Amino acid sequence: MKKLLLLIIFQTFLFSNSSILIINSYHKGYEFSDSIVDGIERKLYSHSDIDINILYMDSKRVTSKEYYDNLQNLYSVQLRNREYDLVVAVDRFAYDFVLEIANKFFKDKPILAVGIENFSLAKAKKFGVENRLSALIEERDLKANVKAIEELIPSIKKLYIINDKSLNALHTEPLINKLINEFHNEYELIYIKEDNLEDLEKRFSKYEEDSAALFIRFYKNQNGELNKNQNIAKFIKNAKVPIFITDSIFINKGATGGKIVDLHRFGETSGQMALDILEKKKYEITISEDLFYIFDSQKLSEFILPVAALSFPYELVNKRLTFYDKNRGFIDFIFTISPLLIFLILGLIHNIYKRRQVEKDLRQRIDFDEVLLNAIDSPIFWQNDKGIIVDSNDNFCKLVKLKCKDIYGKRLEDFKDIRDVRKVIKVIQRYKENKSENYEFKYFDENFKKKVYLVKQEKFRDEISESEGLVTIFTDITKEQEVAKEKQKNKQFIVQQSKLAEIGEVFSSIAHQWKSPLVEITAIAQDLFYSKKCKEMKENESFVSDIMKQVDYMTDTINDFQKFIMPSNTKVEFNIKEAIDSMLEIVNHNIKYNNIKINIEIKEGSCLEIYGYKNEFMQSFLNIINNAKDALLNNDYKDRKIDIKLFNEDSNLIILIQDNGGGIDSESLHKIFKAYYSTKNDGHGIGLYMSKMIIEDKMGGKISVENKNGGACFKIKLGHICENISS
């Protein structure tokens, strides 16, 4: 009781005299923002000590700079002598406006942005509010809606996506473009942005078989005229194709349904975030999870859409009344006046039936438990308080290589002469000694395949028999560990890609700075030539020609390196020979300076076209060449060479890179492609881990190395894209 009293006193003190300013992007009566504000108010009004003030910007009707400037002047009068503990901005216009005036009107006050579709931390930093900003982002799940439509209409031929041309529509464009880019062309996907609602009504006034539309928004016509929700609801209701939606405004108003943002629940979540901020909890940027599958039962019936075909939980609204719903009062009356004797007779019959049913169910349950237990992949066994095994599943028997009937009623210690049983006993003993550390063990099955198990023990008590014991579970986590290792590899690759992208951006900046002086040098040289009036000398015979050649060479070098250093975003078809030539041209000076000869040999008739990431391939190939170069520096300068051979083998393109740098020592040979491993002694190993990831993980190829002909020989195998090529 004392704790409850202290909690009430604490909350009263915490929110005492708290004041919240809500700035709404739109006018009062605009259902989208009103629903969010209503949800916020419902969450906050239970706290009587919180004062709420709401200002409306009316940005749907007026969006000019003059209006916002005057609005800022008006707010300077309204807010002059007011102090707020929190400023809540509802939707994009209010958020942008608050950022502009934050340091003038709300200095050092926390800001909560709700209902925005795209969030930029850089923008928040620009206005200096990143350390006091929280946001609840409204992200419409277009992909889930498309999946729901496909399940409801398996034979769909056309899917329309409806959006208007307002500023808000621009923030949804990235989601729509992503959906279009990931579309598999199994049917026709049409993105429409009509000029006005009347054109939209005409387009969908006729029935189209196997068609549907996904409605994003259409609140404003091209001429700036605002469409009322009643008119939009009328269009949706009268459309001759099922209209699916992404928010809750038009549910129960003619829309078929979809995975929607429930604006009232979204508002309540926003209100809870506001309370958390007032409680001085950590600021956070989070994406709303207030999305639910909701469908209109009568619209589903109208278009004969089988809601039972959906593979996920959903809610139905506007359901037709059943016979019981229509006649509930009458049915209740009939049951009330039925003679007591009938109930007694029915009770006796029911009791007899239930007894037999319980016996049948108990037998079925026992059989079911046995099947269910054996269906579990993890080995499980039960022991009573004396250590005797009372039950297990088949997988445990396989683990200890015993028959289940042989172990029941006995202890594990009775089978110590079996190696696998001894190992299980040892694992359980170690687990009991230290559960926080000794919870994992490795095991090799009959096929010598390694498996990793987690050990877990829990006490159980049977209330009926008043017996106790232990349940031991060995959970197979082999696949999870393999997935974790794969994720780590991908994470390292992404980090490397990010670094290359940053280097590319820096080099692009340097290239831009270099090109201007090169142009200036060209202009000065030409001006000097003509100002001296060298009429007796042709321009291409003068020093100007030499200068121009050097400038062109430097420009081409900068452009080539700039293209090379930037990571590829998409796979392309490219010629391996051309890619290798481009890479060697970049490092040509370094190769020549170190007196290294590079020979390229191509087998006649070989296909050199592949499909993949060109720049990443060049970078991985450069790693191999650089490592070969470092190894060759130990040779006499007259004996340094790298041989590159290209030929086809079956449907693959084979690339061999052979140097004569003495090879890789046998101890390092099997470690050369591991992360963070390098050998400075022989020069090999620098960057080869990333080369392996690019060749194998990104391009689906294979890379290996062996010592051969007095040096290291790298072999790269890639699939070519030519047809009818003889190897």
DAQUIPE-V23486 format. One line per field, one symbol per residue. burial: + if it has 24 or more other ideal C-beta (glycine too) atoms within 12 Angstrom, else -. Layout:
burial->???
This chain:
burial->--------------+--+++++++++---++++++++++++-++--+--+-+++++++++--+----+--++--+---+----+++++++++++++++++++--++--+++++++++++----+--+-+--++++++++++++++++++++++--+-+++++++++-++-+++-++--+---------++++++-++--++-++------+++++++++++----++-+-+++-+++++-++++++++++++++++++++++++++++++++++++++----+-++-+-+++++++++++--+-+-+--+---++++-------------------------------------------------------+----+++++++----++++++++++++++-+--+--+-+-------++-+++-++--+-------+++-+-------+++++-+-----------++++++++++----------+---+--++--+---+--+---+------+---+--+---+--------------+--++--+---+-++++++++++++-----++++-++-++++++---+--+-+-+-+-+---++++++++++++++++++++++++++++-+----++++++++++--+++++++++++++---++--++----++--++++++++++++++++++-+-+++-+---++++++++++-------
